[in-house]
């Protein structure tokens, strides 16, 4: 189960239980409150009718005043009784002549409001409230108001339905808000998971996700610190092992040549061994310099000082650097530009990447060959493609050419390079948000490409 679903489920369950408990209490209280309100209303009506019906003379027919009042027989039944409880008037004409029985009480909820206390009773499915009619201190009769309990039940039912509808709308709104909160809380965790997988797979990972939640922010910081610690430890181990492996052969050659120099030999052989020592020492120096440069690039997480660069100008500058090296072998360089574009990055690093691609093509090109640097701008990317006419890359090496210290023997000399040039190209490409590729051309030769996002 996803944590988002778990949080949402717990939220909904807790809300549902709380809502059910509150609704049970409220719905149970609706009838009580509604009946109590109806009693008050009927009591007010009975007290008002008793005041209006008070006779002015001892012989006056006080029930006539009730007959003159507007009729609401469809809702309320108004009746009048003599002091003994016999019905003298009925707005519906159904109980005239019958005798009602009740007793007066001396207190109740209406006493504090200054009313003569009405009597309340439920008879035959009807709620009745009566008030005494007095002339001075003499009791001359009773006025009552009755309402069917069926209409009260309908009102209670209607009130409950309205309450249920409003509660359902509120519950739906709370459910939507709950899902939004759950998604909000887990979005940072999902981004943190993606970040951890990028680190695991060795991809260039951006900064860990930030969150206002303190726990998630601390977890992100812990992941970043763990990443730095692991990368630092692996960085040292990896480069220590590779450096020891690559320096081992030149050191063995230097040691062998130095031991032979202790013996008596012709000057020509001595010069040969001394040249061999110088060559191997230079090779070690180049390996260390390239390794330090690559290590520095891999330790960087972002570009430092970027600038807007013209793709065409950048390509021309790289060609100017390698053109003298190809003159001795009559290798010519040609620039073909297919659209002008601007990219943003560190000019020194990008020129170095292009120079490494061109030098790699030069070392594998035969004498008198032509190397073409193509600059193409399309679909938001700038592609620098270097095409040569060499033997191409063996199939088994296509997936390894960008690995550190992997190098193929150069045609003619069978010598290998440090194997760090293309690794530098790939690292510079990744640092600029791009990619580096190397593939064989159908017509022969290889095609190395540096693909970078345009401005």
Number of C-alpha atoms within 10 A of each C-alpha: 5 8 13 19 14 12 18 21 15 12 17 17 12 12 16 14 11 12 15 12 11 12 16 12 11 14 18 12 11 17 18 12 14 16 17 12 12 15 19 16 14 23 26 18 19 28 25 14 24 24 17 15 23 22 20 11 9 10 7 10 12 20 22 12 13 20 14 8 11 7 14 11 13 8 11 16 20 26 26 28 25 19 15 13 16 18 22 19 22 21 19 15 13 12 15 16 14 11 13 13 8 11 7 12 11 10 12 12 11 15 12 10 9 7 14 21 22 29 20 21 15 13 12 9 10 17 20 26 26 28 27 28 28 17 16 10 7 11 13 18 24 26 29 26 26 22 22 17 17 12 12 17 14 11 15 19 15 12 16 18 13 12 15 14 12 12 14 13 11 11 16 12 11 15 17 12 13 19 18 13 16 19 18 13 18 17 15 20 21 14 15 20 15 15 21 18 13 14 18 11 9 10 11 15 15 11 12 20 20 17 17 9 10 10 10 18 17 13 17 24 16 13 17 18 12 12 15 13 12 13 17 13 11 12 14 12 12 12 15 11 10 14 16 10 12 17 17 12 13 19 15 12 16 19 13 13 18 16 10 14 15 9 9 9 10 8 9 9 13 18 12 12 20 16 13 17 20 13 15 19 17 13 17 20 13 15 20 16 12 18 23 13 13 19 16 10 17 18 12 10 12 13 13 9 9 12 12 13 18 15 22 20 12 19 21 14 13 20 21 12 15 17 18 13 15 20 13 10 14 15 18 17 20 15 15 14 15 13 12 14 18 18 21 18 22 18 17 9 19 22 18 17 24 26 21 20 27 25 19 18 24 25 19 21 24 18 16 13 16 20 21 19 26 18 23 19 20 13 7 11 17 23 21 25 23 24 25 28 20 21 15 20 19 11 10 8 12 14 12 12 20 22 15 18 22 17 19 16 12 15 14 9 7 8 10 14 17 18 20 22 26 25 22 26 26 19 22 25 21 18 20 21 14 18 18 23 18 21 17 19 15 9 7 14 18 22 22 23 22 23 21 23 20 21 13
